[in-house]
Amino acid sequence: MNKSMKYLFVALGAGLLVCQPALSQAVSLDEVKIDWAKSVMVSKSTPTLQVVVNPGIARGGKLNKPAFSALHSLGADYVRYVPWLPYPKQAVAELKEPTDGKTSWDFSHIDPTLDDFMKATEGHSVILNFSTIPAWMYKTDKPVTYPDDPNQVTWNYTQGTDLRDPSMKEVADYYARLLSWYTKGGFTDEYGKHWESGHHYKIAYWELLNEIDFEHHWKPSEYARFYDIVSTAMRKVDPDLKFMAIAEAIPGNNPDMFEYFLNPAHHQAGIPLDFITYHFYATPTPDQTIHEWQYTFFDQASGFLNTVRYIDEIKNHYSPSTKSDLDELGVILTEDEKENSHPGYVAKPEPAAYWNLAGALYAHLYIELSKLGIDVIGESQLVGYPSQFPSVSMINYNTGAPNARFWVLKLLKDNLGPGDQLVETGVSNPGISAQAYQTSHGKMLLVLNKREREQKISLPADAEGANVSFVAPSTGDHAPASSTVAEHSLMLQPFEVAIVRWK
């Protein structure tokens, strides 16, 4: 989770921008033009999401059953699961240094939620990221403490910048044992004792650490070495495991990390570089309201897309076979940070239309990132609530119902994905995003309204009678509604996201 309330945009040269093909005909202000005969590219993009561990989704938490039920109904691949630092007992399996023949391995607060996650995603690929290294593995002035209550939040668990074992064998062994616990039925600890788990899960991907530009401030050479040593140890447990790396919070702030990591010369021979990952959160200023957000979010997205183009240039130069997973995409409102940093502060609730606006932002990013050939496009996150980044939630944290952000993801996942052909599409209204796809299920148009007002668009004549599935203010926390195209035009509600299916 991005704890910073700032996003740094990097000015990039015009030569790095990806130019879309020119339209053969001029486009009027509100007309969507589609040339079904002109394929632009084939999509590689999978829409998905991340699940961050917190007490709300823990077994017995009020959001556990509705959240995992929604996740199961989604049926997505590449679902990212992150136990992380605010809850050490739910994220770190060995909280105390082994001494005098004794260890502190304890999965009692970790396994129940992970088991529920694995059941909800059964049959689909998952990404595990135990992002928090045990604090005792770092050099610190004094031992790091943590709450006895597994549900009590703390933001001070991750301390230090240097691992106490410079060989990194200690941390590599920790991750190898975690993997063995979940895939091989157990592990042997530091003193030769065998621990039985009974788990034999299939883990397709493992992401090594999270937001390394925030947590412990990794240098490129240090992180590349960490990746090599830890992934090698874990591949001895599961040779088929693939790895995701970097997970930068503000990628435009540190392109050197990508340039160093993606250069095979900086890795041991034979180390695969399967995936790189990084994040984007739109972050409005405190004095803005939703009236400004409708412009701020998409303007910041444009800056982020320039960063994506730049990183792709680096990747394609050094390691073109490496894939990209943008596994945290969303919005963090300033009220979230005020609540986290000022004890006792009661955050203002999000405006109802915010959820539709945030959903429209994700749909817009899906369009633009699919044009750039990004492999995995991950919305953040399944559950948030007051004190836990509520503006990032895809579940209504008061009722447990999936909100508009979830339903937008499901709309995309149920209709679009890898293998779709993007065809030439144009719309000159800057308040509308649109992209047509030739899919295995027929012709489809993804269109969304970026603005807080109704907008009418004109569609090609052959769209007459087409089915429309949409998420809009009128659908609330409910599944997408349906309508039919009449007079080959479509009235879009504020921040509406729609899929038009040709007959």
C-alpha positions as CSV (number, residue, x, y, z in Angstrom):
1,M,0.0,0.0,0.0
2,N,1.3,3.4,-0.9
3,K,1.5,5.4,2.3
4,S,2.8,8.5,0.5
5,M,0.3,11.2,-0.4
6,K,2.4,12.5,-3.2
7,Y,3.0,11.3,-6.7
8,L,6.0,12.4,-8.6
9,F,5.6,12.7,-12.3
10,V,8.7,12.5,-14.6
11,A,8.8,14.6,-17.7
12,L,9.7,12.3,-20.5
13,G,10.9,13.1,-24.1
14,A,8.3,13.0,-26.8
15,G,10.3,10.2,-28.4
16,L,9.2,7.8,-25.6
17,L,5.5,8.3,-26.2
18,V,3.7,5.5,-28.0
19,C,1.8,7.0,-30.9
20,Q,-1.6,5.5,-31.8
21,P,-2.4,5.1,-35.5
22,A,-4.1,8.1,-37.1
23,L,-7.8,7.7,-37.8
24,S,-8.7,7.5,-41.4
25,Q,-11.7,9.9,-40.9
26,A,-12.2,12.9,-38.7
27,V,-14.2,12.3,-35.5
28,S,-16.9,14.7,-34.3
29,L,-17.0,15.8,-30.7
30,D,-19.2,13.0,-29.3
31,E,-18.9,10.3,-32.0
32,V,-17.1,7.0,-31.4
33,K,-15.6,5.8,-34.7
34,I,-14.6,2.1,-35.1
35,D,-12.9,0.4,-38.0
36,W,-13.5,-3.3,-37.3
37,A,-11.3,-4.2,-40.3
38,K,-8.2,-2.5,-38.9
39,S,-6.6,-4.5,-36.0
40,V,-4.1,-2.4,-34.0
41,M,-2.7,-5.1,-31.8
42,V,-3.5,-8.2,-29.8
43,S,-4.1,-7.7,-26.1
44,K,-1.9,-9.4,-23.5
45,S,-3.7,-7.9,-20.6
46,T,-5.4,-9.7,-17.7
47,P,-7.6,-7.6,-15.3
48,T,-7.3,-8.7,-11.7
49,L,-6.9,-7.4,-8.1
50,Q,-4.9,-7.6,-4.9
51,V,-6.0,-8.8,-1.5
52,V,-4.3,-7.1,1.5
53,V,-4.4,-8.9,4.9
54,N,-6.2,-7.0,7.7
55,P,-8.5,-7.9,10.6
56,G,-11.5,-7.1,8.5
57,I,-11.0,-10.1,6.2
58,A,-9.5,-12.4,9.0
59,R,-11.6,-15.4,9.8
60,G,-14.3,-14.1,12.2
61,G,-14.0,-10.5,10.8
62,K,-17.2,-9.0,9.6
63,L,-16.0,-8.7,6.0
64,N,-14.4,-12.2,5.8
65,K,-17.3,-14.1,4.3
66,P,-18.7,-11.4,1.9
67,A,-15.2,-10.4,0.7
68,F,-14.1,-14.0,-0.1
69,S,-17.5,-14.8,-1.6
70,A,-17.1,-11.8,-4.0
71,L,-13.5,-12.9,-4.8
72,H,-14.7,-16.5,-5.6
73,S,-17.5,-15.1,-7.8
74,L,-14.9,-13.0,-9.7
75,G,-12.8,-16.0,-10.8
76,A,-9.7,-13.9,-11.6
77,D,-6.2,-15.1,-12.3
78,Y,-3.0,-13.4,-11.0
79,V,-4.7,-12.5,-7.7
80,R,-2.1,-11.0,-5.4
81,Y,-2.2,-11.8,-1.7
82,V,-0.2,-9.6,0.7
83,P,0.3,-10.1,4.4
84,W,2.0,-6.9,5.4
85,L,3.6,-4.8,8.1
86,P,0.8,-3.2,10.2
87,Y,-0.1,-6.5,11.7
88,P,3.1,-8.4,12.5
89,K,1.4,-11.5,13.9
90,Q,-0.7,-11.9,10.7
91,A,2.3,-11.3,8.4
92,V,5.5,-12.6,10.0
93,A,5.7,-16.3,10.8
94,E,8.9,-16.1,13.0
95,L,8.7,-13.0,15.1
96,K,11.6,-13.9,17.5
97,E,15.2,-14.8,16.8
98,P,15.9,-18.5,17.2
99,T,17.9,-19.1,20.5
100,D,19.0,-21.9,22.7
101,G,17.4,-24.6,20.5
102,K,14.0,-22.9,20.4
103,T,12.2,-21.1,17.5
104,S,9.1,-18.9,17.4
105,W,7.4,-20.3,14.3
106,D,3.7,-19.5,14.5
107,F,1.1,-19.7,11.7
108,S,-2.0,-19.6,13.9
109,H,-2.8,-16.0,12.9
110,I,-1.7,-16.3,9.3
111,D,-3.1,-19.6,8.0
112,P,-6.8,-19.2,8.6
113,T,-7.1,-16.1,6.3
114,L,-4.7,-17.5,3.7
115,D,-6.7,-20.8,3.7
116,D,-9.9,-18.8,3.0
117,F,-8.1,-16.9,0.2
118,M,-6.8,-20.1,-1.4
119,K,-10.3,-21.7,-1.3
120,A,-11.8,-18.5,-2.8
121,T,-9.3,-18.6,-5.7
122,E,-9.2,-22.3,-6.3
123,G,-8.6,-23.1,-9.9
124,H,-6.9,-19.8,-10.6
125,S,-3.3,-18.6,-10.4
126,V,-2.3,-16.6,-7.3
127,I,0.7,-14.4,-6.3
128,L,1.9,-14.6,-2.7
129,N,3.9,-11.8,-1.2
130,F,4.9,-12.1,2.4
131,S,6.3,-8.6,2.2
132,T,7.6,-8.1,5.7
133,I,11.0,-9.6,6.7
134,P,11.2,-10.4,10.4
135,A,12.5,-7.3,12.1
136,W,15.2,-9.3,14.1
137,M,16.9,-10.0,10.9
138,Y,17.9,-6.3,10.6
139,K,20.5,-4.4,12.5
140,T,18.6,-2.1,14.9
141,D,19.6,0.0,17.9
142,K,17.2,-2.1,20.1
143,P,14.9,-5.0,19.6
144,V,11.7,-4.1,17.6
145,T,8.5,-4.6,19.6
146,Y,5.1,-5.4,18.3
147,P,1.6,-5.6,19.8
148,D,0.4,-8.8,21.5
149,D,-3.0,-8.3,19.9
150,P,-2.8,-9.6,16.3
151,N,-5.5,-7.2,15.3
152,Q,-3.8,-4.1,16.7
153,V,-2.3,-1.9,14.1
154,T,1.3,-0.7,14.3
155,W,3.3,1.3,11.7
156,N,6.7,0.9,13.3
157,Y,7.6,-2.7,12.8
158,T,9.9,-2.3,9.8
159,Q,13.1,-0.8,11.1
160,G,16.8,-0.8,10.0
161,T,18.3,-0.8,6.5
162,D,21.0,-3.5,6.8
163,L,20.4,-7.2,7.2
164,R,22.4,-8.6,10.1
165,D,23.5,-11.6,7.9
166,P,25.3,-10.0,4.9
167,S,25.3,-13.4,3.1
168,M,21.5,-13.2,3.1
169,K,21.3,-16.9,3.8
170,E,19.2,-16.3,6.9
171,V,16.5,-14.4,5.0
172,A,16.6,-16.8,2.1
173,D,16.1,-19.7,4.4
174,Y,13.1,-17.9,6.0
175,Y,11.4,-17.6,2.6
176,A,12.2,-21.1,1.5
177,R,10.6,-22.4,4.7
178,L,7.5,-20.3,4.1
179,L,7.2,-21.8,0.6
180,S,7.8,-25.3,1.9
181,W,5.1,-24.8,4.6
182,Y,2.5,-23.9,2.0
183,T,3.5,-26.3,-0.9
184,K,5.3,-29.3,0.6
185,G,3.4,-30.0,3.8
186,G,5.9,-28.5,6.2
187,F,9.6,-27.6,6.8
188,T,12.6,-28.3,9.0
189,D,13.5,-25.4,11.2
190,E,16.9,-23.9,12.2
191,Y,17.5,-26.7,14.8
192,G,16.4,-29.7,12.8
193,K,12.8,-29.9,14.1
194,H,10.2,-30.8,11.5
195,W,7.0,-28.7,11.4
196,E,3.9,-30.3,9.7
197,S,1.4,-28.0,7.9
198,G,-0.7,-30.3,5.8
199,H,-0.6,-27.6,3.0
200,H,0.0,-28.6,-0.6
201,Y,-1.1,-25.5,-2.4
202,K,-0.1,-24.7,-5.9
203,I,1.6,-21.3,-5.8
204,A,2.3,-20.0,-9.4
205,Y,4.0,-16.8,-8.5
206,W,5.8,-15.3,-5.5
207,E,6.6,-11.6,-5.3
208,L,9.7,-10.7,-3.4
209,L,9.0,-7.7,-1.1
210,N,6.7,-4.7,-1.6
211,E,7.4,-1.1,-2.2
212,I,11.1,-1.4,-1.8
213,D,11.5,2.3,-2.3
214,F,9.7,2.8,1.0
215,E,10.5,-0.3,3.1
216,H,14.1,-0.3,4.1
217,H,15.0,1.8,1.0
218,W,16.7,-0.9,-1.0
219,K,19.5,0.1,-3.3
220,P,19.4,-1.4,-6.8
221,S,22.5,-3.6,-6.3
222,E,21.3,-4.8,-2.9
223,Y,17.9,-5.7,-4.2
224,A,19.2,-7.6,-7.3
225,R,21.5,-9.6,-5.0
226,F,18.6,-10.3,-2.6
227,Y,16.4,-11.4,-5.5
228,D,19.1,-13.8,-6.8
229,I,19.8,-15.4,-3.4
230,V,16.2,-15.7,-2.2
231,S,14.8,-16.9,-5.5
232,T,17.5,-19.5,-5.9
233,A,16.7,-20.9,-2.4
234,M,13.0,-21.0,-3.1
235,R,13.4,-22.7,-6.5
236,K,15.1,-25.6,-4.7
237,V,11.8,-26.1,-2.9
238,D,9.7,-25.6,-6.1
239,P,11.6,-25.4,-9.4
240,D,8.5,-24.3,-11.3
241,L,7.8,-21.2,-9.2
242,K,8.0,-17.9,-11.0
243,F,8.9,-14.6,-9.4
244,M,7.8,-11.1,-9.4
245,A,10.1,-8.3,-8.4
246,I,10.6,-4.7,-7.4
247,A,7.0,-3.5,-6.6
248,E,8.0,0.1,-6.5
249,A,5.5,2.6,-5.0
250,I,6.6,5.6,-7.0
251,P,8.3,4.1,-10.1
252,G,8.9,7.5,-11.8
253,N,11.0,8.5,-8.8
254,N,13.6,5.7,-9.2
255,P,14.0,4.5,-12.8
256,D,17.6,3.4,-11.9
257,M,16.1,0.4,-10.0
258,F,14.5,-0.9,-13.2
259,E,17.6,-0.2,-15.3
260,Y,19.9,-2.0,-12.9
261,F,17.5,-4.9,-12.1
262,L,16.6,-5.7,-15.7
263,N,20.2,-5.9,-16.9
264,P,21.1,-9.6,-16.9
265,A,24.7,-8.7,-16.3
266,H,23.7,-7.7,-12.7
267,H,22.4,-11.2,-11.9
268,Q,23.9,-14.6,-11.4
269,A,24.0,-16.7,-14.6
270,G,20.7,-18.5,-15.3
271,I,18.5,-16.4,-13.0
272,P,15.2,-15.9,-14.7
273,L,13.6,-12.4,-14.6
274,D,10.0,-13.4,-14.9
275,F,8.1,-10.3,-13.9
276,I,8.6,-6.7,-12.8
277,T,5.9,-5.0,-10.8
278,Y,5.1,-1.4,-9.8
279,H,2.2,0.8,-8.5
280,F,0.1,3.9,-9.1
281,Y,-2.3,5.7,-6.9
282,A,-4.0,8.9,-7.9
283,T,-3.7,11.3,-4.9
284,P,-5.6,14.5,-4.9
285,T,-4.7,17.5,-2.7
286,P,-6.5,18.1,0.6
287,D,-8.4,21.1,-0.7
288,Q,-9.8,19.3,-3.7
289,T,-13.3,17.8,-3.9
290,I,-14.8,15.4,-6.3
291,H,-15.5,18.3,-8.7
292,E,-11.7,18.5,-9.1
293,W,-11.0,14.8,-8.7
294,Q,-12.6,14.1,-12.1
295,Y,-9.7,16.0,-13.7
296,T,-6.9,15.3,-11.2
297,F,-7.3,11.5,-11.3
298,F,-7.0,11.2,-15.1
299,D,-4.3,13.9,-15.4
300,Q,-2.2,12.0,-12.9
301,A,-2.9,8.8,-14.8
302,S,-1.5,10.4,-18.0
303,G,1.7,11.1,-16.1
304,F,1.9,7.6,-14.8
305,L,1.4,6.2,-18.4
306,N,4.5,8.1,-19.5
307,T,6.4,6.4,-16.7
308,V,5.1,3.0,-17.9
309,R,6.3,3.8,-21.4
310,Y,9.7,4.7,-20.1
311,I,10.0,1.6,-18.0
312,D,8.9,-0.5,-21.0
313,E,11.7,1.1,-23.0
314,I,14.2,-0.1,-20.3
315,K,12.6,-3.5,-20.1
316,N,12.6,-4.1,-23.9
317,H,16.2,-3.0,-24.1
318,Y,17.6,-5.3,-21.4
319,S,15.1,-8.1,-20.9
320,P,12.2,-8.1,-23.5
321,S,10.9,-11.5,-22.3
322,T,10.2,-10.2,-18.8
323,K,6.5,-9.5,-18.2
324,S,4.9,-6.6,-16.3
325,D,2.3,-6.7,-13.6
326,L,1.0,-3.4,-12.4
327,D,-0.4,-4.9,-9.2
328,E,-1.6,-1.8,-7.2
329,L,-3.7,0.6,-9.2
330,G,-6.2,2.9,-7.4
331,V,-6.8,6.1,-5.5
332,I,-5.8,7.1,-2.0
333,L,-7.7,10.1,-0.7
334,T,-6.1,12.5,1.7
335,E,-8.6,11.6,4.5
336,D,-7.0,8.1,4.6
337,E,-3.6,9.5,5.5
338,K,-5.0,11.9,8.0
339,E,-6.7,9.0,9.8
340,N,-3.5,7.0,9.8
341,S,-1.2,9.7,11.0
342,H,-3.4,11.5,13.5
343,P,-4.8,9.2,16.2
344,G,-8.4,10.0,17.0
345,Y,-9.0,11.8,13.7
346,V,-12.3,10.7,12.2
347,A,-12.2,10.7,8.4
348,K,-14.9,12.2,6.3
349,P,-16.8,9.6,4.3
350,E,-16.2,9.2,0.6
351,P,-18.9,10.8,-1.6
352,A,-21.1,8.2,-3.1
353,A,-20.1,9.1,-6.7
354,Y,-16.4,8.6,-5.7
355,W,-16.7,4.8,-6.1
356,N,-17.9,5.2,-9.7
357,L,-15.1,7.7,-10.5
358,A,-12.5,5.4,-9.1
359,G,-13.9,2.5,-11.1
360,A,-13.9,4.6,-14.2
361,L,-10.2,5.4,-13.6
362,Y,-9.4,1.7,-13.4
363,A,-11.3,1.1,-16.7
364,H,-9.4,3.9,-18.3
365,L,-6.1,2.5,-17.2
366,Y,-7.1,-0.9,-18.5
367,I,-7.7,0.6,-21.9
368,E,-4.4,2.5,-22.0
369,L,-2.3,-0.2,-20.4
370,S,-3.7,-2.8,-22.8
371,K,-2.5,-0.6,-25.7
372,L,0.9,-0.6,-24.1
373,G,1.0,-4.4,-23.9
374,I,1.0,-4.7,-20.1
375,D,0.5,-8.3,-19.1
376,V,-1.4,-7.9,-15.7
377,I,-3.5,-4.9,-14.6
378,G,-4.2,-5.2,-10.9
379,E,-6.8,-3.1,-9.1
380,S,-6.1,-2.3,-5.4
381,Q,-7.6,-3.7,-3.2
382,L,-10.4,-6.1,-2.1
383,V,-11.0,-4.7,1.4
384,G,-10.2,-1.4,3.1
385,Y,-12.0,0.4,5.9
386,P,-11.5,3.3,8.3
387,S,-7.9,3.1,9.6
388,Q,-7.1,0.7,6.6
389,F,-7.2,3.0,3.5
390,P,-11.0,2.9,3.1
391,S,-10.9,4.8,-0.2
392,V,-9.1,1.8,-1.8
393,S,-11.7,-0.7,-0.9
394,M,-13.7,-2.7,-3.5
395,I,-16.1,-3.8,-0.8
396,N,-18.6,-1.5,0.9
397,Y,-17.0,-1.6,4.4
398,N,-20.3,-0.9,6.1
399,T,-22.5,-3.5,4.4
400,G,-20.0,-6.0,2.9
401,A,-21.5,-5.6,-0.5
402,P,-19.1,-5.3,-3.5
403,N,-19.0,-1.7,-4.6
404,A,-18.7,0.0,-8.0
405,R,-15.0,-0.6,-8.2
406,F,-15.5,-4.3,-7.8
407,W,-18.3,-4.4,-10.4
408,V,-16.2,-2.5,-12.9
409,L,-13.4,-5.1,-12.5
410,K,-15.9,-8.0,-12.9
411,L,-17.4,-6.3,-16.0
412,L,-13.9,-6.2,-17.6
413,K,-12.9,-9.6,-16.5
414,D,-16.1,-11.3,-17.8
415,N,-15.8,-9.7,-21.2
416,L,-12.2,-8.8,-22.0
417,G,-8.7,-10.4,-21.7
418,P,-5.6,-11.7,-23.4
419,G,-6.1,-12.6,-27.0
420,D,-8.6,-9.8,-27.8
421,Q,-7.8,-7.8,-30.9
422,L,-7.8,-4.0,-30.3
423,V,-9.2,-2.4,-33.4
424,E,-8.9,1.2,-34.5
425,T,-11.1,3.3,-32.3
426,G,-11.4,7.1,-32.1
427,V,-13.3,9.6,-30.0
428,S,-12.3,13.3,-29.8
429,N,-14.2,14.1,-26.7
430,P,-11.6,14.2,-23.9
431,G,-14.2,13.4,-21.3
432,I,-14.8,9.9,-22.9
433,S,-12.4,6.9,-23.1
434,A,-13.3,4.2,-25.6
435,Q,-11.7,1.1,-27.1
436,A,-13.2,-1.5,-29.4
437,Y,-12.2,-5.1,-29.2
438,Q,-12.7,-8.1,-31.5
439,T,-13.1,-11.0,-29.0
440,S,-13.8,-14.7,-29.2
441,H,-17.3,-13.8,-28.1
442,G,-17.8,-11.1,-30.8
443,K,-17.4,-7.4,-31.2
444,M,-17.3,-5.3,-28.0
445,L,-16.7,-1.7,-27.1
446,L,-15.4,-0.6,-23.6
447,V,-16.5,3.0,-23.0
448,L,-16.5,5.2,-20.0
449,N,-17.5,8.7,-18.9
450,K,-14.7,10.6,-17.1
451,R,-17.0,13.4,-16.1
452,E,-19.5,14.2,-13.3
453,R,-22.2,14.9,-15.9
454,E,-24.2,12.9,-18.4
455,Q,-22.7,12.7,-21.8
456,K,-24.3,11.3,-25.0
457,I,-22.2,9.5,-27.5
458,S,-23.0,8.5,-31.1
459,L,-22.1,4.9,-32.1
460,P,-21.6,3.3,-35.5
461,A,-24.9,2.5,-37.2
462,D,-24.3,-1.3,-36.8
463,A,-24.5,-0.9,-33.1
464,E,-28.2,-0.5,-33.3
465,G,-29.8,-3.0,-30.9
466,A,-26.5,-4.0,-29.2
467,N,-26.6,-5.1,-25.6
468,V,-25.1,-2.7,-23.0
469,S,-23.8,-3.8,-19.6
470,F,-22.9,-0.9,-17.3
471,V,-21.8,0.2,-13.9
472,A,-23.1,3.6,-13.0
473,P,-24.5,5.7,-10.0
474,S,-27.9,4.1,-10.7
475,T,-26.5,0.6,-10.1
476,G,-25.1,1.4,-6.7
477,D,-23.5,-1.6,-5.0
478,H,-25.2,-4.0,-7.3
479,A,-24.1,-6.1,-10.3
480,P,-24.0,-4.4,-13.7
481,A,-27.3,-3.5,-15.3
482,S,-28.3,-4.0,-18.9
483,S,-29.9,-1.9,-21.6
484,T,-30.0,-1.8,-25.4
485,V,-28.6,0.7,-27.9
486,A,-31.3,2.7,-29.6
487,E,-30.8,5.1,-32.5
488,H,-27.2,4.0,-32.4
489,S,-26.5,6.4,-29.5
490,L,-25.8,5.9,-25.8
491,M,-26.4,8.3,-22.9
492,L,-23.7,7.7,-20.3
493,Q,-24.3,8.6,-16.6
494,P,-21.6,10.4,-14.7
495,F,-18.6,8.2,-14.3
496,E,-20.4,5.3,-16.0
497,V,-18.4,2.3,-17.4
498,A,-20.1,0.3,-20.1
499,I,-19.5,-2.7,-22.4
500,V,-21.4,-2.6,-25.6
501,R,-21.8,-6.1,-27.3
502,W,-22.6,-6.2,-31.0
503,K,-25.2,-8.7,-32.1
